[in-house]
């Protein structure tokens, strides 16, 4: 027979097991096989408007059998170089998810996207990284590789178009100093920035390619995985 103390513990054990089952139903576990990950570089500018910075955005796509997505969650814990991100930065990511699901022919209902921005800056703002995020999401889904020396600055729209961004010259110089060989920028924007833009790019030893859409940018930033 069970003693009084063991008898008293049984209801607590039942409660604990019930809680575990409910959590498992609410937050289903995904197998490693269904998890897709990519990391994309992005160029940003600090709040002083004059200092450029390179940050790396880790993107993970999990499959949710409940088909209630797309769900986007942000890992803003500072451990491992993570940074807090602003609401407009998050909105840019959500638009990137919409553009990416459209690009791969998915409705996104089964997607759970987790985003971690690795940066030496405590707070990251703006939407200029959203174009790069869209490329990273498509690459993660398809299993392609991100080219390490190519980056993109541009705001993605839900339909896949890439819109202009601010501080373009600073971002290009920053990418060149970080030894990127190519930077993709919104089509037509260089002509509005500086008449000596191409000469500056040549001096910085970086190739500037203008793109209009996610479809144009994708093959320039990725390599098919074999």
BELSULWO-V506650 format. One record per residue. N is the residue number from 1. RES is the residue in one letter. OMEGA is omega in degrees with one decimal (NA if undefined). NEAR is the number of other C-alpha atoms within 8 Angstrom. D_CENTER is the distance of its C-alpha to the mean C-alpha in Angstrom with 2 decimals. Layout:
# BELSULWO-V506650
n-><N & N>
res-><RES & RES>
omega-><OMEGA & OMEGA>
near-><NEAR & NEAR>
d_center-><D_CENTER & D_CENTER>
This chain:
# BELSULWO-V506650
n-><1 & 2 & 3 & 4 & 5 & 6 & 7 & 8 & 9 & 10 & 11 & 12 & 13 & 14 & 15 & 16 & 17 & 18 & 19 & 20 & 21 & 22 & 23 & 24 & 25 & 26 & 27 & 28 & 29 & 30 & 31 & 32 & 33 & 34 & 35 & 36 & 37 & 38 & 39 & 40 & 41 & 42 & 43 & 44 & 45 & 46 & 47 & 48 & 49 & 50 & 51 & 52 & 53 & 54 & 55 & 56 & 57 & 58 & 59 & 60 & 61 & 62 & 63 & 64 & 65 & 66 & 67 & 68 & 69 & 70 & 71 & 72 & 73 & 74 & 75 & 76 & 77 & 78 & 79 & 80 & 81 & 82 & 83 & 84 & 85 & 86 & 87 & 88 & 89 & 90 & 91 & 92 & 93 & 94 & 95 & 96 & 97 & 98 & 99 & 100 & 101 & 102 & 103 & 104 & 105 & 106 & 107 & 108 & 109 & 110 & 111 & 112 & 113 & 114 & 115 & 116 & 117 & 118 & 119 & 120 & 121 & 122 & 123 & 124 & 125 & 126 & 127 & 128 & 129 & 130 & 131 & 132 & 133 & 134 & 135 & 136 & 137 & 138 & 139 & 140 & 141 & 142 & 143 & 144 & 145 & 146 & 147 & 148 & 149 & 150 & 151 & 152 & 153 & 154 & 155 & 156 & 157 & 158 & 159 & 160 & 161 & 162 & 163 & 164 & 165 & 166 & 167 & 168 & 169 & 170 & 171 & 172 & 173 & 174 & 175 & 176 & 177 & 178 & 179 & 180 & 181 & 182 & 183 & 184 & 185 & 186 & 187 & 188 & 189 & 190 & 191 & 192 & 193 & 194 & 195 & 196 & 197 & 198 & 199 & 200 & 201 & 202 & 203 & 204 & 205 & 206 & 207 & 208 & 209 & 210 & 211 & 212 & 213 & 214 & 215 & 216 & 217 & 218 & 219 & 220 & 221 & 222 & 223 & 224 & 225 & 226>
res-><X & X & X & X & X & X & X & X & X & X & X & X & X & X & X & X & X & X & X & X & X & X & X & X & X & X & X & X & X & X & X & X & X & X & X & X & X & X & X & X & X & X & X & X & X & X & X & X & X & X & X & X & X & X & X & X & X & X & X & X & X & X & X & X & X & X & X & X & X & X & X & X & X & X & X & X & X & X & X & X & X & X & X & X & X & X & X & X & X & X & X & X & X & X & X & X & X & X & X & X & X & X & X & X & X & X & X & X & X & X & X & X & X & X & X & X & X & X & X & X & X & X & X & X & X & X & X & X & X & X & X & X & X & X & X & X & X & X & X & X & X & X & X & X & X & X & X & X & X & X & X & X & X & X & X & X & X & X & X & X & X & X & X & X & X & X & X & X & X & X & X & X & X & X & X & X & X & X & X & X & X & X & X & X & X & X & X & X & X & X & X & X & X & X & X & X & X & X & X & X & X & X & X & X & X & X & X & X & X & X & X & X & X & X & X & X & X & X & X & X & X & X & X & X & X & X>
omega-><178.0 & 176.3 & -178.6 & -177.6 & 179.0 & 179.4 & -179.9 & -177.1 & -175.6 & 178.9 & -179.8 & 178.3 & 177.8 & 179.1 & -179.8 & 179.3 & 178.7 & 179.7 & 179.4 & -180.0 & 179.5 & 178.4 & 180.0 & 178.5 & -178.0 & -178.2 & -176.4 & 178.3 & 178.3 & 177.8 & 179.6 & -178.1 & -176.8 & -176.2 & -178.7 & -171.9 & 172.3 & 175.7 & -179.6 & 174.7 & 177.1 & -179.8 & 179.1 & 177.9 & 180.0 & -174.2 & 177.9 & 178.2 & -175.4 & -174.1 & 179.4 & -178.5 & 173.8 & 173.7 & -176.0 & -174.5 & 179.8 & -176.3 & 179.5 & 177.2 & 173.9 & 178.1 & 178.2 & -176.9 & -179.2 & 177.4 & -179.0 & -174.4 & 4.5 & 176.8 & 178.8 & 178.8 & -173.9 & 176.5 & -176.2 & 176.3 & -173.8 & 179.4 & 178.6 & 175.6 & 179.4 & 178.1 & 171.2 & 179.4 & -175.8 & -179.9 & 178.5 & 174.1 & 178.8 & 178.8 & 175.3 & 177.7 & 179.5 & 176.5 & 177.1 & 177.8 & 178.6 & 180.0 & -177.9 & 179.4 & 176.8 & -177.3 & -178.3 & 177.2 & 178.4 & 174.8 & 176.1 & -176.8 & 179.5 & -176.2 & 165.7 & -175.5 & 176.4 & -174.1 & 173.8 & 178.4 & -179.8 & -174.0 & 174.2 & 177.5 & -176.9 & -178.8 & 177.6 & -175.7 & 175.1 & -176.2 & -174.6 & 178.0 & -172.5 & 176.0 & 177.3 & 178.3 & 179.4 & 176.9 & -179.5 & 179.4 & 178.2 & 179.2 & 178.2 & -178.4 & -177.1 & -177.6 & 178.8 & -179.6 & 174.3 & 176.7 & -172.2 & -174.7 & 179.7 & 176.2 & -176.9 & 169.2 & -177.5 & 178.1 & 179.4 & 171.6 & -177.2 & -179.7 & 175.8 & 177.2 & -178.6 & -175.9 & -179.8 & -179.9 & 179.2 & 173.5 & -174.0 & -178.4 & 178.7 & -178.8 & 179.8 & 177.7 & 178.7 & 178.6 & 179.3 & 179.5 & 177.8 & 174.9 & 167.0 & -179.2 & -175.7 & 172.2 & 177.3 & -177.8 & 179.0 & -177.6 & 177.7 & -175.8 & 179.9 & -178.0 & -178.6 & -172.7 & -174.6 & -178.6 & -179.9 & -174.0 & -176.8 & 177.2 & 177.7 & 178.8 & 178.0 & 178.4 & 180.0 & 176.9 & 177.8 & 179.9 & 179.8 & 179.2 & 179.9 & 179.7 & -178.4 & -172.1 & 173.2 & -179.9 & 177.9 & -174.8 & -170.2 & -178.0 & 179.1 & -177.2 & -172.2 & 173.2 & 178.8 & 179.5 & -178.0 & NA>
near-><2 & 5 & 6 & 6 & 6 & 8 & 9 & 8 & 8 & 8 & 8 & 8 & 8 & 8 & 8 & 8 & 8 & 8 & 8 & 8 & 8 & 8 & 9 & 9 & 7 & 6 & 6 & 8 & 5 & 9 & 6 & 5 & 5 & 8 & 11 & 11 & 10 & 13 & 10 & 12 & 11 & 13 & 15 & 12 & 13 & 10 & 5 & 6 & 7 & 8 & 8 & 11 & 10 & 12 & 12 & 11 & 13 & 12 & 15 & 13 & 14 & 12 & 10 & 13 & 5 & 5 & 8 & 8 & 10 & 11 & 8 & 9 & 8 & 7 & 9 & 10 & 7 & 8 & 5 & 5 & 9 & 15 & 16 & 11 & 11 & 10 & 7 & 9 & 14 & 9 & 9 & 15 & 12 & 9 & 12 & 16 & 12 & 11 & 15 & 13 & 12 & 10 & 10 & 8 & 6 & 7 & 7 & 9 & 9 & 14 & 13 & 13 & 12 & 11 & 12 & 12 & 15 & 12 & 11 & 8 & 7 & 8 & 8 & 11 & 9 & 9 & 13 & 13 & 16 & 15 & 15 & 14 & 13 & 15 & 13 & 13 & 15 & 12 & 13 & 14 & 11 & 6 & 9 & 11 & 10 & 12 & 8 & 5 & 8 & 12 & 15 & 13 & 16 & 16 & 14 & 18 & 11 & 10 & 7 & 12 & 10 & 14 & 10 & 10 & 10 & 5 & 8 & 9 & 8 & 11 & 14 & 11 & 10 & 12 & 13 & 12 & 8 & 7 & 7 & 13 & 10 & 11 & 15 & 13 & 14 & 14 & 9 & 7 & 9 & 10 & 8 & 7 & 9 & 7 & 7 & 6 & 11 & 7 & 7 & 8 & 13 & 9 & 7 & 9 & 8 & 13 & 9 & 9 & 8 & 9 & 11 & 11 & 9 & 14 & 8 & 9 & 12 & 9 & 8 & 7 & 11 & 11 & 9 & 7 & 6 & 2>
d_center-><58.19 & 55.19 & 56.00 & 55.31 & 52.26 & 50.70 & 51.53 & 49.82 & 46.60 & 46.35 & 45.06 & 42.36 & 41.29 & 41.29 & 39.13 & 36.65 & 36.45 & 36.03 & 33.13 & 31.37 & 31.93 & 30.63 & 27.41 & 26.95 & 27.48 & 25.11 & 22.29 & 22.77 & 21.86 & 19.92 & 21.31 & 19.65 & 20.36 & 18.22 & 15.07 & 12.57 & 10.13 & 8.35 & 7.38 & 6.84 & 9.01 & 9.11 & 12.46 & 13.46 & 16.95 & 18.60 & 20.63 & 23.68 & 22.36 & 23.70 & 21.69 & 18.62 & 16.08 & 13.56 & 10.63 & 8.38 & 4.91 & 5.92 & 5.01 & 8.47 & 10.44 & 13.95 & 16.90 & 18.83 & 22.43 & 23.17 & 21.33 & 20.54 & 16.89 & 14.36 & 13.57 & 10.44 & 10.93 & 9.77 & 11.21 & 12.74 & 15.57 & 16.51 & 17.65 & 16.14 & 14.96 & 12.58 & 12.83 & 13.54 & 11.55 & 13.67 & 14.23 & 13.51 & 10.02 & 9.57 & 11.46 & 9.33 & 6.42 & 9.54 & 10.84 & 8.06 & 8.90 & 12.46 & 12.37 & 10.90 & 13.55 & 16.09 & 15.46 & 16.09 & 18.89 & 17.77 & 18.43 & 15.58 & 18.20 & 17.70 & 13.92 & 12.73 & 8.97 & 8.44 & 5.73 & 7.37 & 7.41 & 10.29 & 12.58 & 16.35 & 16.18 & 16.85 & 15.29 & 12.50 & 13.27 & 13.07 & 11.04 & 11.29 & 7.75 & 7.00 & 8.80 & 6.93 & 3.70 & 6.90 & 8.42 & 6.28 & 6.86 & 10.36 & 10.91 & 10.25 & 12.58 & 15.09 & 15.14 & 14.95 & 14.35 & 12.31 & 15.12 & 15.25 & 17.06 & 15.24 & 12.65 & 12.04 & 12.53 & 12.90 & 12.35 & 11.69 & 14.35 & 14.61 & 17.07 & 14.94 & 16.70 & 15.27 & 16.96 & 18.26 & 16.95 & 19.06 & 20.35 & 19.88 & 22.61 & 21.37 & 17.90 & 19.70 & 22.13 & 19.53 & 17.83 & 21.42 & 22.40 & 19.54 & 21.12 & 18.64 & 20.97 & 19.17 & 17.05 & 16.31 & 17.22 & 18.14 & 21.51 & 24.48 & 22.97 & 24.53 & 27.95 & 27.56 & 26.62 & 29.43 & 32.28 & 31.95 & 28.23 & 28.81 & 31.29 & 28.88 & 26.24 & 29.09 & 30.18 & 26.78 & 26.77 & 23.49 & 23.21 & 21.78 & 21.01 & 20.79 & 18.82 & 19.19 & 16.84 & 13.88 & 16.79 & 18.14 & 15.10 & 14.08 & 17.28 & 17.24 & 14.01 & 14.66 & 17.70 & 18.92 & 19.36 & 23.08>
